[in-house]
Amino acid sequence: MRRLEEILLSPKSVQSILDSKNPLHLAGWLSSCHGFWYNAALILPSLLFVAFLASQARKSLTKLSYGRSYIMISYYGLLWAVSVFNLLWCVLQYWECTPGRELNWNLLTLFTKSGLLFLEISLLAFLLQGNQVSGLDALTRTFVISGMVVALDIILKCIYIFILGVPLFLGNGDGVNRVKWGLWATHKFLLTAVYAIIFFMHHSKWKERLPARPMFYKYIMCMFLLNVVGLVSCGILGSGGAFAIWLYNLTVICYHSLYLPLLYVTFLADFFQEEDLNLENAYYSEMKDAGFFDADWD
C-alpha cells in the first residue's frame, strides 16, 4: 500500500495524470499554439477592457437611464456582449491547435468576428446617415443595414467552412491556401474601399453631410490603415509568401485587442461624461478644430 502511494504521489505520476486529462498541460495553455507573446498581446488588453467596462458599469447604466438614447443603450449592450465573446476567443486560442476542437473553434470565431463586424458596419451606417441621425428610426435603419450585411457574411462563411471545407479560421500558417487567403483579401478590400470613400468624402464638397466630429475621422483613418495592412498581408499569403504571416497576425492582434477600446473612445466615451457642459464644450472644440466656424469670421 505504501509503495502504491509513493508511485501515485511522485512528481512524474502527477504530471502524467495532468497530461492525460489535458494534453496542453493545463498550465501551458498560454504558450500553446501561437506562442506566449501572441496570446498575451490578445488576452491582456481584452481583459483590461472588460474590467474597465465592469468598473464603469454602474455609472454608465445611470447615465443611460437618464439619457434615454436608444442608440447609446443598444450600442452599450452590444459592446458588452461582443467584448465578452472577444475575451473568450482570446483566452481559448489553444482550441485552434487542439484536435477535436475544430468545430468549437469555428463556431466561437464565427460568433466573435460576426459581432465585431456588426459593430463595425453599424457605426459606418450611423456615420453615413449624416448629421440628422437620432431616435428610434435611425437605430432601426442602422441595425437593418448592419444585420443584412452581417447575415450575408455569416452565410458565405458557413458555406465555405462547413460545406466547401475551406479552413477560414484554422491554420493561419498555411500560406499556400489560395482560396482561403483570396477570400480574406476580398473581405479586407471591401472594408478598405468603404473607409476610403468616407475618408475622401470628408475632404470633398460632401463634407457637410457627415457628422462634424474629427474623432470619427481619426477612427476612419485607423481602420483604413489596418485594413490596408490586412489586405497586403492576405495578398502576399495568397501568392505563396508564407513569410507575411507575421504581418497578418499583427493585424489580428490589433483588431481583437484594440478595436473595441477604439470604438468606445470614438462613440461612447463622451456620452458617459458626468457633466453635460463638458460634453457640449468637447463637441464645440472639435467642430472648431475641424473648421466648421471659419465662415463666421469671413
C-alpha positions in Angstrom: 0.0 0.0 0.0 2.8 2.4 0.9 4.6 1.6 -2.4 1.4 2.4 -4.3 1.0 5.8 -2.5 4.6 6.7 -3.4 4.0 5.9 -7.0 0.8 7.9 -7.2 2.2 10.9 -5.4 5.5 11.0 -7.3 6.0 14.1 -9.5 6.2 12.0 -12.6 2.9 10.3 -11.8 1.2 13.6 -11.0 2.5 15.1 -14.3 1.3 12.0 -16.2 -2.2 12.4 -14.7 -2.3 16.1 -15.7 -1.1 15.2 -19.2 -3.8 12.5 -19.6 -6.5 15.0 -18.6 -5.2 17.9 -20.7 -2.7 17.5 -23.5 -1.8 21.2 -23.1 -0.7 20.6 -19.5 -3.3 23.0 -18.1 -0.6 25.5 -17.0 0.9 25.7 -20.5 -2.2 26.7 -22.4 -1.0 30.3 -22.6 2.1 29.4 -24.5 0.4 26.8 -26.8 -0.5 27.2 -30.5 0.7 30.7 -31.4 3.1 31.2 -28.5 3.1 33.2 -25.3 3.6 36.7 -26.6 0.8 36.4 -29.2 -1.6 35.1 -26.7 -0.6 37.6 -24.1 -1.0 40.5 -26.6 -4.6 39.4 -27.2 -5.7 38.5 -23.7 -4.3 41.3 -21.6 -5.8 44.3 -23.5 -9.1 42.4 -23.9 -9.2 41.5 -20.2 -8.4 45.1 -19.1 -11.1 46.5 -21.3 -13.8 44.2 -19.9 -12.5 45.1 -16.4 -12.8 48.8 -17.3 -16.4 48.3 -18.6 -17.2 46.5 -15.3 -15.7 49.2 -13.2 -17.8 51.9 -15.1 -21.0 49.8 -15.3 -22.9 51.4 -12.5 -22.2 55.0 -13.7 -22.8 54.1 -17.3 -26.2 52.5 -16.6 -27.2 55.5 -14.6 -26.3 57.8 -17.4 -28.1 55.6 -19.9 -31.3 55.5 -17.8 -31.4 59.4 -17.7 -30.3 59.9 -21.3 -32.9 57.5 -22.7 -31.0 57.3 -26.0 -32.0 54.1 -27.9 -28.8 54.2 -30.0 -26.5 54.5 -27.0 -28.3 51.9 -25.0 -28.2 49.4 -27.9 -24.5 50.1 -28.6 -23.6 49.7 -24.9 -25.3 46.4 -24.7 -23.8 45.2 -27.9 -20.3 46.4 -26.8 -20.7 44.3 -23.6 -21.8 41.2 -25.4 -19.1 41.4 -28.1 -16.4 42.2 -25.5 -17.2 39.0 -23.6 -17.2 36.9 -26.7 -13.9 38.5 -27.8 -12.3 37.8 -24.4 -13.4 34.2 -24.6 -11.9 34.0 -28.2 -8.6 35.4 -27.0 -8.4 33.1 -23.9 -9.4 29.9 -25.9 -6.7 30.3 -28.7 -5.4 26.8 -28.0 -8.6 25.4 -29.4 -7.3 26.2 -32.9 -4.5 23.7 -32.4 -6.3 21.1 -30.4 -7.6 18.0 -32.3 -11.3 17.6 -32.0 -11.9 21.3 -31.2 -12.2 22.4 -34.8 -16.0 22.8 -34.7 -15.9 24.6 -31.4 -13.2 27.0 -32.6 -15.0 27.7 -35.9 -18.3 28.5 -34.1 -16.7 30.7 -31.5 -14.7 32.5 -34.1 -17.7 32.9 -36.3 -19.8 34.4 -33.5 -16.9 36.7 -32.3 -16.0 38.0 -35.7 -19.6 38.5 -36.7 -20.2 40.5 -33.5 -17.2 42.7 -34.2 -18.2 43.2 -37.9 -21.8 44.1 -36.8 -20.4 46.9 -34.6 -18.1 48.0 -37.3 -20.7 48.1 -40.0 -23.3 49.7 -37.8 -21.0 52.5 -36.9 -20.3 53.1 -40.6 -24.1 53.0 -41.3 -24.7 55.5 -38.5 -21.9 57.8 -39.8 -23.1 57.7 -43.4 -26.6 58.8 -42.3 -25.2 62.2 -41.7 -25.9 64.9 -39.1 -29.7 64.2 -38.7 -29.5 60.8 -37.1 -31.4 60.4 -33.9 -34.1 58.4 -32.3 -35.6 55.0 -33.0 -35.8 55.4 -36.7 -32.1 56.0 -37.1 -31.4 52.9 -34.8 -33.8 50.8 -37.0 -32.2 51.8 -40.2 -28.7 51.3 -38.8 -29.4 47.8 -37.5 -31.3 46.7 -40.6 -28.4 47.7 -42.8 -25.8 46.1 -40.5 -27.9 43.0 -40.0 -28.3 42.4 -43.7 -24.5 42.8 -44.3 -23.5 40.6 -41.4 -26.1 37.9 -42.2 -24.8 37.7 -45.8 -21.2 37.5 -44.4 -22.2 34.6 -42.0 -24.0 32.7 -44.7 -21.0 32.9 -47.1 -18.5 31.9 -44.3 -20.7 28.9 -43.3 -20.8 27.7 -46.9 -17.0 27.9 -47.3 -16.2 26.4 -43.8 -18.9 23.7 -43.4 -19.8 22.8 -47.0 -16.7 23.5 -49.1 -14.2 22.7 -46.3 -12.1 25.9 -46.6 -10.3 26.5 -43.3 -11.0 30.2 -42.9 -10.3 30.2 -39.2 -7.8 27.4 -39.0 -4.1 27.0 -40.0 -3.0 30.6 -40.3 0.5 29.3 -41.2 -0.8 27.7 -44.3 0.3 30.3 -46.8 -0.4 28.2 -49.9 -4.2 28.0 -49.5 -5.1 30.5 -52.3 -8.9 30.1 -51.7 -8.7 31.0 -48.0 -6.4 34.0 -48.4 -8.2 35.1 -51.5 -11.5 35.3 -49.5 -9.8 37.2 -46.7 -8.2 39.6 -49.2 -11.7 40.2 -50.8 -13.1 40.9 -47.3 -10.3 43.3 -46.5 -10.6 45.0 -49.9 -14.4 45.7 -49.4 -13.8 47.3 -46.0 -10.8 49.3 -47.2 -12.9 50.7 -50.1 -15.7 51.8 -47.7 -13.3 53.5 -45.3 -11.5 55.2 -48.3 -14.8 56.5 -49.6 -15.7 58.0 -46.2 -12.3 59.5 -45.8 -12.3 61.2 -49.2 -15.9 62.5 -48.5 -14.5 64.3 -45.5 -12.2 66.2 -47.9 -14.8 66.9 -50.6 -17.9 69.0 -51.1 -20.0 66.3 -49.3 -18.2 67.1 -46.0 -21.3 68.7 -44.5 -23.3 65.5 -44.9 -21.1 63.8 -42.4 -21.1 64.3 -38.6 -19.0 67.3 -37.5 -16.7 65.3 -35.2 -13.0 64.9 -36.0 -12.8 61.9 -33.7 -14.9 59.9 -36.3 -12.3 60.6 -39.0 -9.4 59.6 -36.8 -11.3 56.3 -36.3 -11.8 56.1 -40.1 -8.1 56.6 -40.7 -7.1 54.0 -38.1 -9.5 51.4 -39.6 -8.4 52.3 -43.2 -4.7 51.7 -42.4 -5.5 48.5 -40.5 -7.4 47.1 -43.4 -4.8 48.2 -45.9 -2.2 46.2 -44.0 -4.5 43.2 -43.7 -5.2 43.4 -47.5 -1.5 43.4 -48.3 -0.7 40.6 -45.9 -3.6 38.4 -47.3 -2.5 39.2 -50.9 1.1 38.1 -50.2 0.0 34.9 -48.3 -2.4 34.1 -51.2 0.6 34.3 -53.6 2.6 31.8 -51.6 4.6 34.2 -49.4 4.3 32.5 -46.1 6.7 35.0 -44.5 3.8 37.5 -44.4 2.0 35.5 -41.7 3.6 37.7 -39.0 2.1 40.8 -40.7 -1.3 39.2 -40.8 -1.0 38.1 -37.1 -0.2 41.7 -36.2 -3.5 42.9 -37.8 -5.3 40.2 -35.9 -3.8 41.3 -32.6 -4.5 45.0 -33.3 -8.1 44.2 -34.3 -9.1 41.9 -31.4 -7.2 43.8 -28.7 -7.6 47.5 -29.7 -10.8 47.8 -31.8 -13.3 47.7 -29.0 -11.5 50.3 -26.9 -11.2 52.5 -30.1 -14.9 52.1 -30.7 -15.7 53.1 -27.1 -13.5 56.2 -27.2 -14.9 57.2 -30.6 -18.6 56.6 -30.0 -19.5 56.2 -26.3 -16.9 57.9 -24.1 -18.2 61.5 -24.5 -21.8 60.3 -23.8 -20.7 58.9 -20.4 -19.2 62.2 -19.2 -20.6 63.2 -15.9 -21.4 66.8 -16.9 -23.4 67.7 -20.0 -21.5 71.0 -20.1 -18.2 69.2 -20.6 -19.8 67.2 -23.5 -21.0 70.4 -25.2 -17.6 72.0 -24.8 -15.9 68.9 -26.3 -18.2 68.9 -29.3 -17.8 72.7 -29.8 -14.0 72.4 -29.6 -13.9 69.5 -32.1 -16.1 71.3 -34.5 -14.0 74.5 -34.2 -10.8 72.4 -34.9 -12.5 70.9 -37.9 -13.1 74.4 -39.4 -16.9 74.4 -39.2 -17.0 78.0 -37.8 -14.4 79.6 -40.1 -17.2 81.0 -42.3 -18.4 83.1 -39.4 -15.3 85.2 -39.4 -15.4 86.0 -43.2 
